[in-house]
Amino acid sequence: MSASQNNKYQPHQIEAGRQAAWNEREAFRTPALADDRAHLYIKPSAPFTSGNVHIGHVRSYSIGDAYARYRRARGDGVLFSFGFDAFGLPAELGAIAGGVPPTEWVNGCAEHMTGQLQRLGFSFDWERSFMSSDPIMYRWSQWLFLVLLDAGLIYRGTGNVDWCDNCQTTLASIQVEPGGTCWRCHGPVRLVELPQWYLKISAYVKENDERLAEREASGLWDDVALSSQQYVLGRVDGVELALADDEGAQIQVFTPHSEAVGSARFVLMSARHPDVERWASHPEVVDSLDQLRTGGWERSAREAETIPLIDTRRTVTGPAGTPLPVIVSPLVDSRFGVTAVLGIPTADHADAVVAERLGLGGSLGGDGEEAEAPPAIHAGTPAVRYRAFDFAISRQRSWGTPIPIVYCEDCGAVPVPRDQLPVLLPLDIRPTGAGNPLAELDEFVNVPCPACGGPGRRETDTLDCHFDALWLWVPACVPQEARGQSLEEILALPDLRYWLPSERLVAGSDSGNFVFDQRTVTKALRDIGPLAFLADGEPFAGCLFHEMVIRDGRKMSKHLGNVVDPDELVERYGADTVRLAVLYAARPQRSLNWSDSAVLRCSRYLAQVWEYTQAKLAQGADGETATEREPATGDADGGEQRDKTEHLRLRLAKWCDTAVEKMTEDMDALEMHSAVRNVMRLFDRIKDFEKRVLAREPELNAANRAALLSALEVHAQMLAPLAPHIAEELWLAFGNEDIGTQTPWPGVSFQVAA
């Protein structure tokens, strides 16, 4: 038995002791490769170095940690590590507000957040943790950029960005205030078109779509995760037609309204359509298109009522034989991708608005008016369009991965040789929110051309942190001692083939874009070669997306004053209570509307578990009772007394078996909400067993006491993935040896660690 006989639950003392023991024995270190052992890689989300862990992080990591501990308890080898997404605008803004260089800001944030996570007892392998802003790490982004550039999956183009003329810089959406003004100078913000580097996700959109059926059939992707991928795809089914003008020039057009093609009134073409220059060739139209691209338009003009429309002064013959004007507008991109579509006002509200602006008449039926009946025309072939299209990966900001490109007047854009990576980001930059400090550093900008040796200028845009996220699922698979090797050597390590694909990603429901693009790049690296062993090009065999934590029906934010501080909760109730509360309060697929009731419920439960279990262990340590020493006496017929409580012990055993069975199903499915309720229900039944026995006998006999203690031991094992500190302490209190890895799942036997 444990030496501890204290019946009062003291979570901070217990948690400090358990965490010290875990650290001493490196309990969560990634196991060595062993083909005869089941193994899996659980990928948690990589947070921004924002300065503080919030309750949403606690929810996410509590789910992943419970699953990791459960799989270890089953005897599986588990890789569960952690990384910080340290580049990007949030860190830059934090550094500006703090008046320090970004590198100092993110290092301080990472140190503080690591301490918070460690106090919560998450079982990360911290030896394999990383920060994306470390040079040895961001060379991954630079290497990936060059590899995809060579494969034609990164290209130079132009794209619309939010631009502040006063600050002479691009802005992210969160830097644009309501009303379309700059967060820094409060001047007007407009959309302009600037040269950008683009990631060609369109090359794999169709395969990403087709692979979703396999994801769904696996049963390892939850509905929220699958829906997120469908949303990012933006698949639209319809028909495709070839239309021509009077001179025979053809254009392929799409519509989701095959039944109404006869009512088409115009053709709407994306400003990024590959044939837009041919159709917008009139001099005045060219000027309008250039103005759209270089002069920009009001940021608020993004809806059908206000978005720019450019009449090309060209027409094509529509399905009904009528001429249809060809219009260029960014409106089509967000609805159907980079394509050309039929405008059918009677079938689509946005088309009706555009038709009215163009003076073409026609309206969507409704409000008591009969829609115009379309001519009975059956044309076109089945086709699909996707809203997902190539996106810009370069940013005109300084806190990010330097893009490994040098511009030379003679050679053009020249990639930096891979053996010269990383291109180092100066550590002493101090962004202010105006301009780009990198462009002002001569020692960074002015370098020899890698091709001819002549004068060159570095690219001063940096990679968006979204690009860094494309590989953030890989480094945890790489042992610390191998991280200094070349990327080609790293990607050839047997460790990657052992751990990949990740068995389960656990992340917030807002991670759909990240996962979609990670799936895209994995397929690209499969085809290029480094990840050829992932035949389906999928980085995650399973995926769970949990919903956000809200309070009073609203998203938590400092501005609203409804933020819950995990540190305060841990200080007051202990880590186990906080972790259990976020699991107990709602299914992962449902928003967690925070209230103190879940914390109070879980705090009372854990205190009862501790005090009740310790009391029963103490009673057992006192030795046999008088009842146990008395031999069975004969009954009136001369036989032995019948055990009046045997059926209760059988019922308790059945309750335990059922609880383990149900909770095993819950844990396999990451249904932590149900798992918590099952383990709580078992505890209630254990106490009910004692009450029922004592209603028949004055005290527990040896058999009933043994049954009660056995059930409490099973309960501690079931509780271990969810509230690991208290559960492991109780497990040891039953006289079990510290096996050095994880309290085993009921029915699982481990060898004691050396």
KENUTI-648235 format. One line per 5 residues: their letters; for each residue x, y, z of C-alpha. Coordinates in nm, 2 decimals. Each point is the difference from the previous one (the first is absolute). Layout:
N
A) X/Y/Z; ... $
//
This chain:
754
MSASQ) 0.00/0.00/0.00; 0.10/0.36/-0.05; 0.15/0.17/0.30; -0.25/0.28/-0.05; -0.29/-0.03/0.24 $
NNKYQ) -0.13/0.35/-0.04; -0.37/-0.01/-0.08; -0.01/0.37/-0.10; 0.04/0.06/-0.38; 0.30/0.23/-0.05 $
PHQIE) 0.03/0.04/-0.38; 0.30/0.22/-0.02; 0.21/-0.22/0.22; -0.11/-0.31/-0.20; 0.06/0.16/-0.33 $
AGRQA) 0.34/0.14/0.09; 0.11/-0.34/0.11; -0.13/-0.19/-0.30; 0.15/0.26/-0.25; 0.34/-0.03/0.18 $
AWNER) -0.01/-0.37/-0.04; -0.10/0.01/-0.36; 0.29/0.24/-0.07; 0.25/-0.21/0.19; -0.08/-0.32/-0.19 $
EAFRT) -0.07/0.18/-0.34; -0.33/-0.17/0.00; -0.12/0.15/-0.33; 0.31/-0.03/-0.20; -0.07/-0.13/-0.35 $
PALAD) 0.08/-0.38/-0.01; 0.26/-0.15/-0.23; -0.11/-0.15/-0.33; -0.13/-0.35/0.05; -0.19/-0.18/-0.28 $
DRAHL) -0.15/-0.25/0.24; -0.19/0.26/0.20; -0.31/0.20/-0.09; 0.09/0.36/-0.04; -0.16/0.33/-0.09 $
YIKPS) 0.07/0.37/-0.04; -0.26/0.24/0.16; 0.03/0.35/-0.14; -0.11/0.29/0.21; -0.05/0.35/-0.14 $
APFTS) 0.30/0.24/0.00; -0.11/0.32/0.17; 0.12/0.35/-0.08; 0.24/0.14/0.25; -0.27/0.23/0.13 $
GNVHI) 0.13/0.03/0.35; -0.26/-0.20/0.19; -0.17/-0.34/-0.02; -0.38/0.05/-0.02; -0.28/-0.23/0.10 $
GHVRS) -0.04/-0.10/-0.37; 0.36/-0.13/0.01; -0.08/-0.19/0.32; -0.30/-0.17/-0.17; 0.20/-0.10/-0.30 $
YSIGD) 0.30/-0.14/0.18; -0.21/-0.17/0.27; -0.18/-0.20/-0.28; 0.33/-0.09/-0.17; 0.18/-0.08/0.33 $
AYARY) -0.28/-0.22/0.12; 0.02/-0.20/-0.32; 0.38/-0.02/0.02; -0.01/-0.13/0.36; -0.28/-0.25/-0.09 $
RRARG) 0.20/-0.14/-0.29; 0.31/-0.03/0.22; -0.21/-0.17/0.26; -0.09/-0.26/-0.26; 0.37/-0.07/-0.06 $
DGVLF) 0.04/0.20/-0.32; 0.31/0.21/-0.09; -0.11/0.36/-0.02; 0.16/0.31/-0.16; -0.17/0.31/0.15 $
SFGFD) 0.20/0.31/-0.02; -0.04/0.37/-0.05; 0.11/0.30/-0.21; -0.06/0.38/0.00; -0.11/0.18/-0.31 $
AFGLP) 0.21/0.30/0.08; 0.01/0.21/-0.32; -0.27/0.22/-0.13; -0.21/0.31/0.08; -0.12/-0.08/0.35 $
AELGA) 0.36/-0.02/0.13; 0.10/0.31/-0.20; -0.28/0.20/0.15; 0.09/-0.13/0.35; 0.36/0.11/-0.05 $
IAGGV) -0.11/0.34/-0.12; -0.22/0.05/0.30; 0.28/-0.12/0.23; 0.27/0.21/-0.16; 0.23/-0.29/-0.05 $
PPTEW) 0.14/-0.20/-0.29; -0.23/-0.28/-0.11; 0.25/-0.27/0.08; 0.01/0.12/0.36; -0.38/0.01/0.01 $
VNGCA) -0.06/-0.35/-0.13; 0.28/-0.16/0.22; -0.16/0.16/0.31; -0.35/-0.11/-0.11; 0.12/-0.36/-0.07 $
EHMTG) 0.17/-0.03/0.34; -0.31/0.13/0.18; -0.24/-0.22/-0.19; 0.22/-0.31/0.04; -0.01/0.05/0.37 $
QLQRL) -0.38/0.03/-0.01; -0.04/-0.32/-0.20; 0.24/-0.19/0.23; -0.19/0.11/0.31; -0.31/-0.15/-0.17 $
GFSFD) 0.19/-0.33/-0.02; -0.03/-0.06/-0.37; 0.20/-0.30/-0.11; 0.20/0.16/-0.29; 0.34/-0.13/-0.09 $
WERSF) 0.16/0.34/0.06; 0.33/-0.12/-0.13; -0.15/0.00/-0.35; -0.17/0.34/0.03; 0.10/0.29/-0.23 $
MSSDP) -0.07/0.36/-0.10; -0.06/0.08/-0.37; 0.21/0.32/0.04; 0.32/-0.19/0.07; 0.23/0.01/-0.30 $
IMYRW) 0.04/-0.38/0.01; -0.37/-0.02/-0.03; -0.09/0.27/-0.25; 0.25/-0.14/-0.25; -0.28/-0.26/-0.04 $
SQWLF) -0.22/0.27/-0.14; 0.27/0.13/-0.23; 0.08/-0.36/-0.12; -0.36/-0.07/-0.06; -0.04/0.33/-0.19 $
LVLLD) 0.29/-0.09/-0.23; -0.12/-0.36/-0.05; -0.35/0.11/-0.09; 0.14/0.28/-0.22; 0.20/-0.26/-0.20 $
AGLIY) -0.32/-0.20/-0.04; -0.20/0.29/-0.13; -0.22/0.01/0.30; 0.12/0.34/0.11; -0.01/0.28/-0.25 $
RGTGN) 0.02/0.38/-0.02; -0.33/0.18/-0.06; -0.20/0.30/0.11; -0.27/0.02/0.26; -0.22/0.23/0.20 $
VDWCD) 0.12/0.11/0.34; -0.12/0.25/0.26; 0.22/0.30/-0.04; 0.05/0.32/0.22; 0.15/0.29/-0.20 $
NCQTT) 0.10/0.18/0.32; 0.20/-0.29/0.14; 0.11/-0.13/-0.34; -0.07/-0.36/0.10; -0.24/-0.28/-0.04 $
LASIQ) -0.24/-0.08/0.28; -0.15/-0.33/0.12; -0.38/-0.01/0.04; 0.03/0.04/0.38; 0.20/0.33/-0.06 $
VEPGG) -0.29/0.15/-0.19; -0.24/0.18/0.23; -0.38/0.01/-0.05; -0.07/0.25/-0.27; 0.32/-0.09/-0.20 $
TCWRC) 0.26/0.20/0.19; 0.36/-0.09/0.11; 0.05/-0.13/0.35; 0.31/0.21/0.04; -0.06/0.34/-0.17 $
HGPVR) -0.38/-0.03/-0.04; 0.04/0.10/-0.37; -0.20/-0.15/-0.28; 0.08/-0.35/-0.12; -0.05/-0.12/-0.35 $
LVELP) 0.05/-0.32/-0.20; 0.29/0.01/-0.24; 0.16/-0.26/-0.21; 0.37/-0.07/0.07; 0.25/-0.27/-0.12 $
QWYLK) -0.03/-0.30/0.23; 0.13/-0.35/0.02; -0.28/-0.26/-0.03; -0.05/-0.36/0.11; -0.17/-0.20/-0.27 $
ISAYV) -0.25/-0.20/0.20; -0.22/-0.03/-0.30; 0.22/-0.28/-0.12; -0.13/-0.23/0.28; -0.35/0.14/0.06 $
KENDE) -0.17/-0.29/-0.19; 0.20/-0.27/0.18; -0.06/0.16/0.34; -0.37/-0.02/-0.09; 0.01/-0.36/-0.11 $
RLAER) 0.20/-0.11/0.31; -0.27/0.13/0.23; -0.21/-0.31/-0.06; 0.29/-0.21/0.13; 0.04/0.22/0.30 $
EASGL) -0.37/-0.04/0.08; 0.01/-0.38/-0.05; 0.29/-0.03/0.24; -0.21/0.11/0.30; 0.29/0.20/0.13 $
WDDVA) -0.11/0.34/-0.13; -0.28/0.16/0.19; -0.29/0.18/-0.17; 0.14/0.35/0.09; 0.34/-0.08/-0.16 $
LSSQQ) -0.16/-0.14/-0.31; -0.24/0.30/-0.03; 0.30/0.23/0.03; 0.17/-0.15/-0.30; -0.32/0.01/-0.21 $
YVLGR) -0.04/0.37/0.10; 0.36/0.09/-0.11; -0.05/-0.19/-0.32; -0.32/0.19/-0.08; -0.10/-0.26/-0.25 $
VDGVE) -0.28/0.11/-0.24; -0.16/-0.25/-0.24; -0.15/0.11/-0.32; 0.06/0.00/-0.38; 0.25/0.15/-0.23 $
LALAD) -0.07/0.15/-0.34; 0.22/0.14/-0.28; -0.12/0.34/-0.12; 0.14/0.20/-0.29; -0.01/0.36/-0.13 $
DEGAQ) -0.06/0.10/-0.36; 0.36/-0.05/-0.09; 0.01/-0.36/0.13; 0.20/0.07/0.32; -0.12/-0.25/0.26 $
IQVFT) -0.03/0.01/0.38; -0.10/-0.28/0.23; -0.26/0.11/0.25; -0.15/-0.18/0.30; -0.33/0.02/0.19 $
PHSEA) -0.15/-0.20/0.28; -0.35/0.08/-0.14; -0.01/-0.24/-0.30; -0.38/0.02/-0.01; 0.01/0.38/-0.06 $
VGSAR) 0.28/0.05/-0.25; -0.25/0.14/-0.25; -0.05/0.30/0.24; 0.37/0.10/0.00; 0.04/0.38/-0.04 $
FVLMS) 0.38/0.04/0.02; 0.34/-0.18/0.06; 0.20/0.08/0.30; 0.38/-0.06/-0.02; 0.26/0.00/0.27 $
ARHPD) 0.26/0.27/-0.02; 0.25/-0.29/0.05; -0.14/-0.21/-0.29; 0.29/-0.11/-0.23; -0.19/0.15/-0.30 $
VERWA) -0.10/0.33/0.15; 0.26/0.20/-0.19; -0.14/-0.13/-0.33; -0.36/0.09/0.09; 0.08/0.33/0.16 $
SHPEV) 0.21/0.13/-0.29; -0.18/0.33/-0.07; 0.24/0.28/0.10; -0.25/0.16/0.24; -0.08/-0.34/0.15 $
VDSLD) 0.38/-0.07/0.04; 0.02/0.33/0.19; -0.29/-0.09/0.22; 0.15/-0.34/0.08; 0.34/0.16/0.07 $
QLRTG) -0.17/0.25/0.23; -0.18/-0.29/0.18; 0.33/-0.17/0.05; 0.23/0.29/0.09; -0.23/0.27/0.13 $
GWERS) -0.21/-0.22/0.21; -0.36/0.05/0.11; -0.17/0.07/0.33; 0.05/-0.29/0.24; -0.37/-0.01/0.08 $
AREAE) -0.09/-0.06/-0.37; 0.01/-0.38/0.02; -0.37/-0.08/-0.04; -0.21/-0.03/-0.32; -0.15/0.35/0.06 $
TIPLI) 0.34/0.18/0.00; 0.28/-0.22/-0.13; 0.16/0.13/-0.32; -0.15/-0.12/-0.34; 0.20/0.06/-0.32 $
DTRRT) -0.19/-0.03/-0.33; 0.24/-0.15/-0.26; -0.22/0.14/-0.28; -0.01/-0.36/-0.14; -0.29/-0.23/-0.02 $
VTGPA) -0.05/-0.37/-0.06; -0.30/-0.19/-0.13; -0.19/-0.15/0.29; -0.18/-0.34/0.02; -0.33/0.17/-0.11 $
GTPLP) 0.17/0.17/-0.29; 0.01/0.35/0.16; 0.32/0.20/0.04; 0.14/0.00/0.35; 0.25/0.27/0.11 $
VIVSP) 0.32/-0.12/0.14; 0.07/0.17/0.34; 0.32/-0.02/0.20; -0.03/0.01/0.38; 0.16/-0.14/0.32 $
LVDSR) -0.34/-0.11/0.11; 0.02/-0.33/-0.18; 0.32/-0.11/0.19; -0.16/-0.03/0.34; -0.30/-0.19/-0.14 $
FGVTA) 0.14/-0.24/-0.26; 0.38/0.05/-0.01; 0.20/0.13/-0.29; -0.24/-0.07/-0.29; -0.27/0.15/-0.21 $
VLGIP) -0.37/-0.05/0.08; -0.34/0.07/-0.15; -0.19/0.27/0.17; -0.36/-0.11/0.05; -0.20/0.26/0.19 $
TADHA) -0.31/-0.21/0.03; 0.19/-0.27/0.18; 0.25/0.18/0.22; -0.03/0.31/0.22; 0.36/0.12/-0.06 $
DAVVA) -0.06/-0.03/-0.38; -0.32/0.20/0.04; 0.19/0.28/0.18; 0.27/0.00/-0.27; -0.26/0.00/-0.28 $
ERLGL) -0.18/0.30/0.16; 0.33/0.19/0.02; 0.07/-0.08/-0.36; -0.35/0.11/-0.11; -0.08/-0.34/-0.13 $
GGSLG) -0.33/-0.05/0.19; -0.11/-0.34/0.12; -0.04/-0.09/0.37; -0.02/-0.29/0.23; -0.36/-0.12/0.05 $
GDGEE) -0.16/0.07/0.34; -0.19/0.26/0.19; -0.31/-0.09/-0.19; 0.15/0.04/-0.34; 0.02/-0.29/-0.24 $
AEAPP) 0.35/-0.08/-0.12; 0.04/0.00/-0.38; -0.03/-0.35/-0.13; 0.33/-0.10/-0.17; 0.00/-0.14/-0.35 $
AIHAG) 0.01/-0.38/0.00; 0.36/-0.04/-0.09; 0.22/-0.30/0.09; 0.36/0.09/-0.05; 0.34/-0.06/0.15 $
TPAVR) 0.19/-0.29/0.15; 0.03/-0.08/0.37; 0.28/0.19/0.16; 0.13/0.11/0.34; 0.15/0.32/0.13 $
YRAFD) 0.17/0.07/0.33; 0.02/0.32/0.19; 0.34/-0.10/0.13; 0.27/0.16/-0.21; 0.36/0.09/0.01 $
FAISR) 0.09/0.24/0.28; 0.28/0.25/0.07; 0.27/-0.12/0.24; 0.21/0.31/0.02; -0.05/0.28/0.24 $
QRSWG) 0.15/0.36/0.00; 0.10/-0.04/0.37; 0.32/-0.07/0.17; -0.07/-0.26/0.27; -0.01/-0.31/-0.22 $
TPIPI) 0.21/-0.25/-0.19; 0.22/0.18/-0.26; -0.10/-0.11/-0.35; 0.32/-0.16/-0.15; -0.01/0.20/-0.33 $
VYCED) 0.26/0.26/-0.13; -0.10/0.24/-0.28; 0.26/0.07/-0.26; -0.03/0.24/-0.30; 0.16/-0.26/-0.23 $
CGAVP) -0.13/-0.33/0.14; -0.34/0.10/0.14; -0.13/-0.18/0.31; 0.27/-0.24/0.11; -0.06/-0.27/0.27 $
VPRDQ) 0.25/-0.02/0.28; 0.19/-0.33/-0.02; -0.14/-0.25/0.25; 0.34/-0.06/0.15; 0.01/0.37/0.10 $
LPVLL) -0.31/-0.03/0.21; -0.11/0.15/0.23; -0.02/0.36/-0.12; 0.02/0.15/0.34; -0.25/0.26/0.13 $
PLDIR) 0.18/0.29/0.18; -0.08/-0.03/0.37; 0.02/0.37/0.08; -0.29/0.12/-0.22; -0.25/0.21/0.18 $
PTGAG) -0.32/0.03/-0.20; -0.22/0.30/0.06; -0.30/-0.09/-0.22; 0.11/0.24/-0.27; 0.20/-0.12/-0.30 $
NPLAE) 0.22/-0.31/0.00; 0.32/0.02/0.21; 0.16/-0.28/-0.21; -0.01/0.22/-0.31; 0.20/0.27/0.19 $
LDEFV) 0.29/-0.23/0.11; 0.27/0.03/-0.27; 0.20/-0.29/0.15; -0.30/-0.22/-0.05; -0.13/0.13/-0.33 $
NVPCP) 0.32/0.04/-0.21; 0.16/-0.33/-0.08; 0.17/-0.17/-0.30; -0.22/-0.18/-0.25; 0.03/-0.37/0.07 $
ACGGP) 0.01/-0.07/-0.38; 0.24/0.26/-0.15; 0.16/0.16/0.31; -0.11/0.35/-0.11; -0.19/0.24/0.23 $
GRRET) -0.33/-0.13/0.12; -0.27/0.09/0.25; -0.17/-0.25/0.23; -0.37/-0.04/0.00; -0.12/0.21/0.30 $
DTLDC) -0.34/-0.16/0.03; -0.02/-0.28/0.25; -0.20/-0.32/-0.01; -0.34/0.02/0.17; -0.01/-0.21/0.32 $
HFDAL) -0.27/-0.21/-0.17; 0.28/-0.13/-0.22; 0.20/-0.11/0.30; -0.30/-0.19/0.12; 0.02/-0.22/-0.32 $
WLWVP) 0.29/-0.20/0.17; -0.07/0.05/0.37; -0.14/-0.36/0.02; 0.34/-0.15/-0.09; 0.28/0.12/0.24 $
ACVPQ) -0.14/-0.19/0.30; 0.09/-0.32/-0.19; 0.36/0.10/-0.02; 0.23/-0.08/0.30; 0.17/0.30/0.15 $
EARGQ) 0.35/-0.13/-0.10; -0.10/-0.03/-0.36; -0.15/0.35/-0.05; 0.33/0.15/-0.12; 0.02/-0.23/-0.30 $
SLEEI) -0.10/0.11/-0.35; -0.37/-0.01/-0.07; 0.06/-0.27/-0.26; 0.17/-0.21/0.27; -0.28/0.07/0.25 $
LALPD) -0.27/-0.10/-0.24; 0.18/-0.33/-0.06; 0.01/-0.09/0.37; -0.18/-0.32/0.10; -0.17/0.20/0.27 $
LRYWL) -0.23/0.17/-0.25; -0.11/-0.33/-0.15; -0.06/-0.14/0.35; -0.21/0.29/0.13; -0.17/0.13/-0.31 $
PSERL) -0.28/0.05/-0.07; -0.11/0.15/0.33; -0.26/-0.23/0.14; -0.21/0.30/0.13; 0.01/0.37/-0.03 $
VAGSD) -0.18/0.19/0.28; -0.06/0.36/-0.07; -0.26/0.28/0.01; -0.28/0.02/-0.26; 0.16/0.31/-0.15 $
SGNFV) 0.29/-0.21/-0.12; -0.17/-0.12/-0.32; 0.21/0.22/-0.24; 0.33/-0.11/0.17; -0.09/-0.37/-0.04 $
FDQRT) -0.12/0.04/-0.35; 0.33/0.16/-0.11; 0.20/-0.26/0.20; -0.18/-0.27/-0.19; 0.08/0.18/-0.32 $
VTKAL) 0.37/0.04/0.07; 0.03/-0.36/0.12; -0.13/-0.12/-0.34; 0.25/0.23/-0.17; 0.29/-0.14/0.20 $
RDIGP) -0.13/-0.35/-0.07; 0.01/0.06/-0.37; 0.34/0.18/0.01; 0.14/-0.28/0.21; 0.09/0.08/0.36 $
LAFLA) -0.34/-0.13/0.13; -0.05/-0.27/-0.26; -0.07/-0.25/0.28; -0.33/0.18/0.07; -0.18/-0.15/-0.29 $
DGEPF) -0.32/0.18/0.05; 0.17/0.33/0.08; -0.18/0.04/0.32; 0.19/0.13/0.31; -0.27/-0.10/0.25 $
AGCLF) -0.17/-0.33/0.01; -0.25/0.15/0.24; -0.11/0.34/0.10; -0.21/0.14/0.28; -0.11/0.37/-0.01 $
HEMVI) -0.14/0.13/0.32; -0.22/0.31/0.02; 0.11/0.32/0.18; -0.06/0.10/0.36; -0.25/0.28/0.05 $
RDGRK) -0.14/0.18/0.30; -0.34/0.15/0.04; -0.07/-0.11/-0.36; 0.29/0.21/-0.14; 0.35/-0.08/-0.11 $
MSKHL) 0.25/0.08/0.27; 0.20/0.31/-0.05; 0.19/0.25/0.22; -0.21/0.28/-0.16; -0.32/-0.16/0.13 $
GNVVD) 0.14/-0.07/0.34; -0.11/-0.36/0.00; 0.34/-0.18/-0.02; 0.06/-0.29/0.24; 0.35/-0.01/0.14 $
PDELV) 0.12/-0.36/0.02; 0.28/0.10/0.25; -0.26/0.13/0.24; -0.20/-0.32/-0.03; 0.30/-0.22/0.05 $
ERYGA) 0.11/0.20/0.30; -0.34/-0.03/0.16; -0.11/-0.35/-0.09; 0.30/-0.19/-0.14; 0.09/-0.12/-0.35 $
DTVRL) -0.20/-0.32/0.02; -0.32/0.18/0.07; 0.05/0.25/-0.28; 0.09/-0.27/-0.25; -0.30/-0.22/0.10 $
AVLYA) -0.24/0.30/-0.01; 0.08/0.09/-0.36; -0.05/-0.37/-0.10; -0.32/-0.04/0.21; -0.17/0.32/-0.11 $
ARPQR) -0.08/-0.09/-0.37; 0.07/-0.24/-0.28; 0.30/0.11/-0.21; -0.23/0.07/-0.29; -0.21/0.24/0.20 $
SLNWS) 0.09/0.35/0.11; 0.09/0.01/0.36; -0.20/0.28/0.17; 0.22/0.06/0.30; -0.15/0.01/0.35 $
DSAVL) 0.14/-0.05/0.34; -0.24/-0.29/0.06; 0.21/-0.25/-0.19; 0.31/0.09/0.20; -0.19/-0.02/0.33 $
RCSRY) -0.15/-0.34/-0.10; 0.34/-0.15/-0.09; 0.17/0.15/0.30; -0.26/-0.16/0.23; 0.03/-0.33/-0.18 $
LAQVW) 0.38/-0.02/0.02; -0.01/0.09/0.37; -0.26/-0.27/0.07; 0.21/-0.26/-0.20; 0.31/0.08/0.19 $
EYTQA) -0.16/0.01/0.35; -0.22/-0.31/-0.06; 0.28/-0.21/-0.15; 0.25/0.10/0.27; -0.25/-0.08/0.27 $
KLAQG) -0.07/-0.35/-0.14; 0.38/-0.06/-0.04; 0.05/0.10/0.36; -0.28/-0.23/0.12; 0.16/-0.28/-0.18 $
ADGET) 0.34/0.07/0.16; -0.16/-0.04/0.35; -0.02/-0.37/-0.04; -0.29/-0.24/0.02; -0.32/0.10/0.18 $
ATERE) -0.19/-0.22/0.25; -0.25/-0.10/-0.26; 0.28/-0.13/-0.22; 0.15/-0.21/0.28; -0.33/-0.17/0.09 $
PATGD) -0.05/-0.33/-0.18; -0.32/-0.07/-0.18; -0.27/-0.12/0.23; -0.26/-0.27/-0.08; -0.35/0.09/-0.09 $
ADGGE) -0.32/-0.17/0.14; 0.05/-0.29/-0.24; 0.36/-0.06/0.10; 0.16/0.16/-0.31; 0.23/0.30/-0.04 $
QRDKT) -0.15/0.35/-0.02; -0.06/0.12/-0.35; 0.20/0.31/-0.11; -0.27/0.26/-0.03; 0.22/0.24/-0.21 $
EHLRL) 0.16/-0.22/-0.26; -0.24/0.12/-0.26; 0.10/0.36/0.08; 0.37/-0.09/-0.06; -0.10/-0.16/-0.33 $
RLAKW) -0.19/0.31/-0.09; 0.30/0.23/0.09; 0.23/-0.22/-0.22; -0.25/0.04/-0.28; -0.01/0.38/0.05 $
CDTAV) 0.38/0.01/-0.02; 0.01/-0.21/-0.32; -0.27/0.21/-0.16; 0.17/0.33/0.10; 0.34/-0.12/-0.14 $
EKMTE) -0.17/-0.12/-0.32; -0.19/0.33/-0.05; 0.29/0.22/0.09; 0.24/-0.19/-0.23; -0.25/0.08/-0.29 $
DMDAL) -0.01/0.36/0.11; 0.38/0.04/0.02; 0.05/-0.17/-0.34; -0.25/0.25/-0.15; 0.14/0.29/0.20 $
EMHSA) -0.34/0.05/0.16; 0.15/0.15/0.31; -0.32/0.15/0.12; -0.17/-0.34/0.01; 0.32/-0.16/0.15 $
VRNVM) -0.01/0.24/0.30; -0.36/-0.08/0.06; 0.06/-0.37/-0.01; 0.28/0.01/0.25; -0.21/0.23/0.23 $
RLFDR) -0.29/-0.25/-0.03; 0.22/-0.29/0.10; 0.11/0.19/0.31; -0.36/0.06/0.10; -0.08/-0.37/-0.05 $
IKDFE) 0.30/-0.10/0.22; -0.14/0.22/0.28; -0.35/-0.15/-0.07; 0.14/-0.35/0.03; 0.13/0.08/0.35 $
KRVLA) -0.34/0.15/0.10; -0.19/-0.30/-0.12; 0.24/-0.24/0.19; -0.03/0.20/0.32; -0.37/-0.01/-0.03 $
REPEL) 0.02/-0.38/0.04; 0.31/-0.03/0.23; 0.14/0.21/0.28; 0.34/0.03/-0.18; 0.19/-0.12/-0.30 $
NAANR) 0.14/-0.35/0.02; 0.32/-0.10/-0.16; -0.15/-0.09/-0.34; -0.20/0.33/-0.02; 0.30/0.21/0.11 $
AALLS) 0.22/-0.17/-0.26; -0.27/0.06/-0.27; -0.03/0.36/0.10; 0.38/0.06/-0.01; 0.03/-0.18/-0.33 $
ALEVH) -0.27/0.22/-0.15; 0.17/0.32/0.13; 0.32/-0.12/-0.15; -0.17/-0.05/-0.34; -0.15/0.35/0.04 $
AQMLA) 0.34/0.15/0.06; 0.13/-0.17/-0.32; -0.29/0.14/-0.20; 0.05/0.35/0.15; 0.37/0.01/-0.08 $
PLAPH) -0.02/0.14/-0.36; -0.24/0.27/0.11; 0.13/0.11/0.34; 0.35/-0.16/0.00; 0.15/0.15/0.31 $
IAEEL) -0.26/-0.12/0.25; -0.06/-0.32/-0.18; 0.37/-0.11/-0.01; 0.04/0.09/0.37; -0.30/-0.22/0.09 $
WLAFG) 0.13/-0.28/-0.23; 0.32/0.00/0.20; -0.19/0.02/0.33; -0.15/-0.34/-0.09; 0.35/-0.14/0.03 $
NEDIG) 0.08/-0.01/-0.37; 0.36/0.06/-0.13; 0.09/0.31/-0.19; 0.04/-0.14/-0.35; 0.16/0.31/-0.13 $
TQTPW) -0.23/0.07/-0.29; -0.37/0.00/0.07; -0.26/-0.14/0.23; -0.12/-0.31/-0.20; -0.35/-0.02/-0.14 $
PGVSF) -0.22/-0.26/0.17; 0.10/-0.35/-0.13; 0.34/0.12/-0.13; 0.32/-0.13/0.15; 0.34/0.18/-0.02 $
QVAA) 0.35/-0.09/0.09; 0.14/0.22/0.27; 0.24/0.25/-0.16; 0.37/-0.05/0.08 $
//
